[in-house]
Amino acid sequence: MPVLDGFEATRRIRERGMTCDRLPIITLTAHAFGEDRKRCLAAGMNDFISKPVTLANLCTTLAKYVTAFA
């Protein structure tokens, strides 16, 4: 992203608090290492999907948050 990356964007969203705390943030990344997942979660992201994405994985991950936040 030209101005800020996903980590900084997530931090800024989470800093707003209140309704933004409920907003699920799922990162889609080419990095698939355990340390990358920890970094995403530490930044305030709710979940992590690594590439290549399968439809089944995408649907399973999104379903966790659609039912939880609907």
C-alpha positions in Angstrom: 0.0 0.0 0.0 1.4 3.4 -0.9 0.8 5.3 2.4 0.7 2.6 5.1 0.9 -1.2 5.3 -1.7 -3.5 6.7 -0.1 -3.6 10.1 -0.3 0.2 10.5 -3.8 0.3 9.0 -4.9 -2.3 11.6 -3.3 -0.4 14.5 -5.1 2.8 13.4 -8.4 1.1 13.1 -8.0 -0.5 16.5 -7.0 2.7 18.1 -10.4 4.2 17.3 -11.9 1.7 19.7 -15.6 1.1 20.3 -17.3 -0.2 17.2 -13.9 -0.6 15.5 -13.0 -3.2 18.1 -15.8 -5.4 16.8 -14.7 -5.0 13.1 -13.1 -8.3 12.0 -9.8 -7.8 10.2 -8.5 -10.7 8.2 -5.1 -10.5 6.5 -4.4 -12.1 3.2 -0.7 -12.6 2.7 1.9 -14.6 0.8 3.8 -15.1 4.1 2.9 -18.4 5.7 5.3 -18.7 8.6 4.2 -19.0 12.2 6.0 -15.9 13.1 4.1 -14.0 10.4 0.8 -15.1 11.9 1.9 -14.0 15.4 2.9 -10.6 14.0 -0.5 -10.2 12.4 -2.4 -11.2 15.5 -0.2 -8.9 17.6 -1.1 -6.0 15.3 -4.8 -6.5 16.1 -5.8 -8.6 13.1 -8.4 -11.3 13.9 -7.2 -13.9 11.5 -4.7 -14.8 8.8 -5.1 -16.5 5.4 -2.0 -17.3 3.4 -1.8 -17.6 -0.4 -2.6 -19.5 -2.4 -6.2 -19.1 -1.2 -8.7 -21.9 -1.6 -12.4 -21.2 -1.7 -12.9 -23.6 1.1 -10.3 -21.9 3.3 -11.7 -18.5 2.5 -15.3 -19.5 3.2 -14.4 -21.3 6.5 -12.4 -18.2 7.7 -15.1 -15.7 6.8 -17.9 -17.9 8.3 -16.3 -17.6 11.7 -16.7 -13.9 11.6 -20.0 -13.5 9.8 -21.8 -15.6 12.4 -19.9 -14.0 15.3 -20.5 -10.4 14.2 -23.8 -10.6 12.3 
